[in-house]
Amino acid sequence: MRDNHKGMPEIIDAFEEDDHYFAVLGVGIDDVFKKFQFGVSRDGYLALKRVLQLRPLDMMPGLKYRYFYSGSWGSDKYKMSVRIELDQDSTKNEIEIPKDLHANLLWFDRLKSFDEALYLEYGA
């Protein structure tokens, strides 16, 4: 496991709006950090909501957890590895995800320039 989250897309939010589902990721390239919003399937939304509810290090309410995509794989069923951080502590969990979410997260993980994703920029 990496000793930090550098280079990993951060899973920031998943939400529903007008019967459509969206995810918000943070991506850092060359010390510049931008947030992106993109559509996901209902199953992808539910998978991300499960990730954002994980509390493996401490269950006390109000703690600020951070979640980072650290890879996904599969052919029939897909799994994603998530780095979960609370202050200086971290751990990894695996969660089952749909193929479309796997493809989207992989694309953001391999992003070399923000130019390809500017149309998805969140809060711009």
FENVEN-V947286 format. One record per backbone hydrogen bond with DSSP energy under -1.0 kcal/mol. CO is the residue of the C=O (numbers start at 1). NH is the residue of the N-H. Records with the same first field share a line. If there is no record, write none. Layout:
CO=NH / NH
This chain:
5=8
9=69
10=26
13=24
15=22
17=20
20=17
21=40
22=15
23=38
24=12 / 13
25=36
26=10
27=34
29=32
32=29
34=27
35=122
36=25
38=23
41=45
42=46
43=47
44=48
45=49
46=50
47=51
48=52
51=54
60=63
63=65
66=85
67=11
68=83
71=81
73=79
78=97
79=73
80=95
81=70
82=93
83=68
84=91
85=66
86=89
89=86
91=84
93=82
95=80
98=102
99=103
100=104
101=105
102=106
103=107
104=108
105=109
106=110
108=111
114=117
117=120
118=121
120=37
